[in-house]
């Protein structure tokens, strides 16, 4: 696998992907892969809400994305509804939260 990685980096450099571009590409791939590891479950105190199964996964993903864990969890477990005069948050069920994470990936 190490040799395959080195060959991939070599080919990417050949087509002009190096330095910051290469780092950004690998970061994007890592984010997509990490999103695949994230999962949700029903909130034990409220069946209409979802919570994350493993906070460590979200902390690592948030760090990689450059956002806080709380912001990341909020954007995947809630949706924002706007009317003419107000804005409010609507909790997502666990399956809808998983779909949001999958769609983001």
Backbone torsions as a table, in degrees:
resi	resn	phi	psi	omega
1	UNK	NA	-36.4	179.1
2	UNK	-63.2	-41.2	178.4
3	UNK	-66.4	-38.6	178.7
4	UNK	-63.7	-41.5	178.1
5	UNK	-62.4	-46.3	179.8
6	UNK	-60.5	-40.4	178.9
7	UNK	-65.9	-40.0	178.1
8	UNK	-62.6	-45.8	178.9
9	UNK	-62.0	-41.0	179.4
10	UNK	-61.6	-45.1	-180.0
11	UNK	-66.4	-41.2	178.0
12	UNK	-61.8	-40.1	177.5
13	UNK	-64.6	-35.6	178.9
14	UNK	-61.3	-35.0	-179.0
15	UNK	-94.7	10.8	172.7
16	UNK	96.0	10.3	178.3
17	UNK	-100.6	103.2	-179.8
18	UNK	-151.4	173.4	177.7
19	UNK	58.7	-128.7	-178.3
20	UNK	-62.8	-35.9	178.6
21	UNK	-62.6	-42.5	179.3
22	UNK	-65.5	-43.5	177.9
23	UNK	-62.1	-41.6	178.9
24	UNK	-64.2	-41.6	177.9
25	UNK	-60.9	-48.4	-179.8
26	UNK	-65.7	-35.3	176.9
27	UNK	-64.4	-43.1	178.9
28	UNK	-62.6	-41.9	177.8
29	UNK	-63.9	-42.3	179.1
30	UNK	-62.8	-38.7	179.2
31	UNK	-64.5	-45.3	179.4
32	UNK	-61.8	-44.4	178.9
33	UNK	-64.7	-40.9	179.9
34	UNK	-65.8	-37.6	176.7
35	UNK	-59.7	-33.5	177.3
36	UNK	-66.5	-22.1	178.7
37	UNK	-86.5	-11.9	-176.9
38	UNK	-81.5	138.4	177.9
39	UNK	-141.6	161.3	-174.3
40	UNK	-128.2	159.4	174.9
41	UNK	-144.0	167.3	177.0
42	UNK	-64.1	142.6	174.3
43	UNK	-68.2	123.5	-178.6
44	UNK	-58.2	-25.6	-178.1
45	UNK	-93.9	-11.0	-177.6
46	UNK	-157.3	110.0	-177.3
47	UNK	-64.0	-18.6	-179.2
48	UNK	-83.7	-4.3	-179.5
49	UNK	-115.6	162.2	174.6
50	UNK	-122.6	156.1	175.5
51	UNK	-132.9	161.1	178.9
52	UNK	-79.2	147.0	178.5
53	UNK	-77.3	-40.2	-174.7
54	UNK	-132.2	104.9	-177.7
55	UNK	-64.4	-28.3	179.7
56	UNK	-63.3	-38.1	178.3
57	UNK	-61.6	-43.3	-178.6
58	UNK	-71.7	-33.7	177.1
59	UNK	-64.8	-43.6	179.1
60	UNK	-65.7	-42.1	179.8
61	UNK	-66.1	-44.5	178.2
62	UNK	-59.6	-41.8	178.7
63	UNK	-63.2	-43.0	179.8
64	UNK	-64.8	-36.0	-178.7
65	UNK	-83.5	-17.0	-178.7
66	UNK	82.3	28.0	176.9
67	UNK	-127.6	163.5	179.0
68	UNK	-76.8	154.7	177.3
69	UNK	-59.0	-41.4	-178.9
70	UNK	-62.1	-42.4	178.5
71	UNK	-65.5	-41.0	179.4
72	UNK	-63.9	-46.5	178.9
73	UNK	-62.2	-42.9	-179.6
74	UNK	-62.1	-41.5	-176.6
75	UNK	-71.9	-19.8	179.1
76	UNK	-101.1	-11.8	-178.3
77	UNK	-114.6	-1.1	179.9
78	UNK	-139.7	157.3	168.1
79	UNK	-126.4	152.0	-177.7
80	UNK	-100.3	127.4	177.8
81	UNK	-108.4	135.3	178.5
82	UNK	-121.8	136.3	170.9
83	UNK	-115.1	-173.9	179.2
84	UNK	-62.0	-35.0	-171.5
85	UNK	-114.2	-12.6	-176.6
86	UNK	-147.9	163.1	176.5
87	UNK	-127.6	135.5	178.4
88	UNK	-144.9	160.0	-178.0
89	UNK	-99.1	138.6	177.1
90	UNK	-118.5	123.7	179.5
91	UNK	-69.6	148.0	176.9
92	UNK	-102.0	146.0	172.7
93	UNK	-68.4	164.7	-176.9
94	UNK	-58.6	-42.1	-179.4
95	UNK	-68.1	-35.4	177.2
96	UNK	-68.9	-36.2	176.5
97	UNK	-65.1	-41.1	177.8
98	UNK	-64.2	-41.0	177.7
99	UNK	-63.8	-37.7	178.3
100	UNK	-64.0	-43.2	178.7
101	UNK	-64.8	-42.5	179.6
102	UNK	-65.1	-40.7	179.4
103	UNK	-65.8	-37.8	179.3
104	UNK	-64.8	-37.5	179.2
105	UNK	-66.0	NA	NA
